Structures are given as C-alpha cells and as structure tokens.
Amino acid sequence: MANLEDIIRQKAEQARPYTPRADWERMGALLAEDEKGAVLARQRRRRRAWLWVAAASLLLGTAWLAGRYSAPAGLPQA
C-alpha cells in the first residue's frame, strides 16, 4: 500500500497547478494544430482542382485535334 501512496504523491508533485495561462497555451496549441490542418486541406483542394483543370484541358484539346484532323481537307461535306 505504501507503494501506491508513493506513486500518488509523485504524480501530485509532477502535476502542474492549474493556471489560466496554461489553459490558454493549450488552447493556442490546439488552434495552431487546427489551422495547420485547415491549410493542408486547402492545399489538397487546390491541388485537386488543378488536376481536374489539367484533365479537362487535355480532354478538350484531344477532342478538338481529333475533330480538326479527322476528315481529309477538300472533301465535300454531306
């Protein structure tokens, strides 16, 4: 039982007393982590948007080239 009391006493000594500043610091760390996550999410969305733009451009360019060069020039159109 003495061992348990020693552990409890050590934990109580190690625990920092509550201060509003420690609370604000903890909240600031959480907000910074949230902000970092938001920045990363925004970067992911931006990268995904660029990929969609590139894919659409490639598709439209290919369709335009196929339409432009599919029929030989000079043949009468029906």
Secondary structure, 3 states (H helix, E strand, C coil): CHHHHHHHHHHHHHCCCCCHHHHHHHHHHHHHHHHHHHHHHHHHHHHHHHHHHHHHHHHHHHHHHHHHHCCCCCCCCC
